[in-house]
Amino acid sequence: MTAPATYSSPLPTPRPHLGHALASEWTKMVSVRSTLFTLGALVLTVVGIGLLFVVQTVDRDYADISFTTPALFGLLVGQLAVMVLGVLTITSEHATGLARTTFTAAPDRHRVLTAKYLVFAVTALVTTGCSVFVVGIAAALLHSGSAAGPHATAEWLGALAGCFYVTLLGVLALAVGALVRHSAGAISVMLGLVMLPPVIGAMLSSWEAVQPLGQTILRHNAPVALMQLFGMPAGSDMGTQPSDFSQLGLILLITTAAVAGSYVAVGRRDV
C-alpha cells in the first residue's frame, strides 16, 4: 500500500525571529491614527513653543541659557504625548481584541513585547531629538552673536539626555500599559507620576514637621529632572545644579523594574 503524499508548500517558511516581530510592530505603529496625532502634537508643541521663544529673545539672553533651552518649554508639555503613545502602543490592542490575534500568530510573547519596546523607543527618541535640535539649531543660527557668550558641546549632550529621559517616560508608560491593559487607567497612572509629585512636594514643604520630605520630593520629580538635564536650575532654594544627570539613573532604575514586571505579567496571562 502506497503511503499518502505529503503537502509541501512552495513558499519559503523561515523560522520566526525578532526581525519579523519588529516589522510587524512597525507596521502597526505607522498604520494607526494615534501615532500621527500624538507624535504630531509632540512636534508642534516642542517646535512651535520653542521657535516662538526664539524669535522673542535676543543674543544676550543666551549668555545665561543654552541654545536648546527654548525647546525645554515645549517638551515639558510634549512629554505627555510621548507617554500617551507609549500606553496606546499596547493597550489599544487589548481594547480592540488584536492582542489575541497577535499572540496567536506569534506565540513567543516576550519577543513581541521586546519588539514593541524597541520600535516605540526608537520612534520616540528620534522624534523628540529631532524636534529639540531643530529649535536648538534655529536659536544658534539667529542668536550666535558675541553677546550670547561661549557655548559648550555639553549643552547639546544635556539636551540629548533630556530627550532620552522623555523616551524613558514613554517606555515606562508602555510597561504600565502592559501591566494595567487599560488605556485610561495607565494614562492616569502616568499623569499622576509626573504631575502629582511637584504638587505634593509643595504642600508638604509648607508644613514644618514634614518639610524635609517635601523638599526631597521637589528635588526628585520628572519636570525638575528634565530642567536639570537641559542645564536650567530648578530653583536656588532646592539646591539644584545645571546639567545634573543624577536623576536619569533614577528613572532608568524605575523603568527597568516596570519593564521586568511587564515581561512577567505578559508571560503569565492568557492574553
Number of C-alpha atoms within 10 A of each C-alpha: 3 4 5 6 6 6 6 6 7 6 6 6 7 6 6 11 12 13 11 15 21 20 13 16 23 17 11 14 20 11 11 12 9 16 21 14 12 20 20 14 19 24 21 15 22 26 28 17 19 26 19 14 17 24 12 7 14 16 17 15 15 22 15 12 17 25 28 27 25 25 29 27 17 23 29 17 16 24 26 21 22 32 26 25 26 32 29 27 25 25 26 18 17 17 13 9 12 14 16 15 12 18 14 12 9 16 12 16 17 15 19 20 22 17 21 23 23 15 18 22 22 12 18 27 21 14 18 26 20 16 23 27 19 17 26 24 13 19 26 19 11 14 20 18 14 10 13 19 15 11 16 8 7 13 20 21 14 23 28 21 19 28 28 21 24 27 26 24 26 28 28 26 29 35 27 27 28 27 20 18 21 19 20 14 15 25 23 11 14 22 15 11 14 15 13 13 19 21 13 14 22 16 14 20 19 12 12 10 10 13 16 14 16 22 20 14 18 23 21 17 20 23 20 20 27 28 25 24 28 31 26 21 18 19 11 8 7 12 10 17 16 15 22 18 19 12 19 19 11 14 20 17 12 13 21 16 13 20 23 11 16 22 18 13 14 15 14 10 7 8 15
